[in-house]
Amino acid sequence: MPIIVVSRWQIKPDQARQLVRESAPMLRQHGAQNVYIGMVRTGAHSGQTTVAVSYQNWESFGRAQDALHNDNNYQKIMDQAHQQGQLVDRVVISEEEIQ
């Protein structure tokens, strides 16, 4: 069952892209399958940046969270993100494909 973590940030888009570019290799190293960045284009959250990170299952998600918590380089990037913007929301989604 794929797990997707979606974070919504109030941050300048160019700053967000740079931070995601720096953090994506670390996320993948610790088990992420995909890393996406996007912009909310309509609705109440228009203009905010989203970052979506997918994992194969709950086990790989849990291992990644433990590893990222202990990765000093990743934590430095997260500190920069919190200095440059504000984390508005984060959701963890478990997906099931319907055929």
TALINPE-V906139 format. One record per residue. RES is the residue in one small letter. PSI is psi in whole degrees, -180 to 180 (NA if undefined). BURIAL is # if it has 9 or more other C-alpha atoms within 8 Angstrom, else .. D_FIRST is the distance of its C-alpha to the first C-alpha in whole Angstrom. Layout:
res;psi;burial;d_first
RES;PSI;BURIAL;D_FIRST
RES;PSI;BURIAL;D_FIRST
This chain:
res;psi;burial;d_first
m;112;.;0
p;144;#;4
i;132;#;7
i;127;#;10
v;121;#;13
v;121;#;16
s;138;#;20
r;126;#;23
w;146;#;26
q;100;#;30
i;153;#;31
k;134;.;33
p;-41;.;31
d;-35;.;33
q;-42;#;32
a;-47;#;28
r;-43;#;28
q;-45;.;30
l;-39;#;28
v;-39;#;25
r;-39;.;26
e;-36;#;27
s;-23;#;24
a;-45;#;22
p;-36;.;23
m;-42;#;22
l;-45;#;19
r;-40;#;18
q;-34;.;20
h;11;#;18
g;-5;#;15
a;141;#;14
q;-41;#;13
n;150;#;15
v;125;#;17
y;148;.;19
i;142;#;22
g;171;.;23
m;131;#;26
v;122;#;26
r;-22;.;29
t;164;.;29
g;-171;.;29
a;-25;.;30
h;18;.;28
s;135;#;30
g;-13;#;31
q;157;#;28
t;139;#;26
t;145;#;22
v;124;#;20
a;130;#;16
v;126;#;14
s;147;#;11
y;156;#;9
q;-40;#;7
n;-179;#;5
w;-38;#;8
e;-48;.;10
s;-34;#;11
f;-48;#;11
g;-45;.;13
r;-42;#;15
a;-43;#;16
q;-43;.;17
d;-46;.;19
a;-42;#;21
l;-35;#;21
h;-32;#;23
n;4;.;25
d;106;.;26
n;-37;.;29
n;-42;.;29
y;-42;#;26
q;-35;#;27
k;-41;.;30
i;-41;#;29
m;-38;.;27
d;-43;.;30
q;-43;.;32
a;-42;#;29
h;-27;#;30
q;-35;.;34
q;-19;#;34
g;-170;#;32
q;129;#;30
l;118;#;26
v;-38;.;26
d;150;.;23
r;132;#;19
v;148;.;16
v;124;.;12
i;130;.;10
s;129;.;7
e;150;.;6
e;126;.;6
e;132;.;8
i;126;.;12
q;NA;.;14
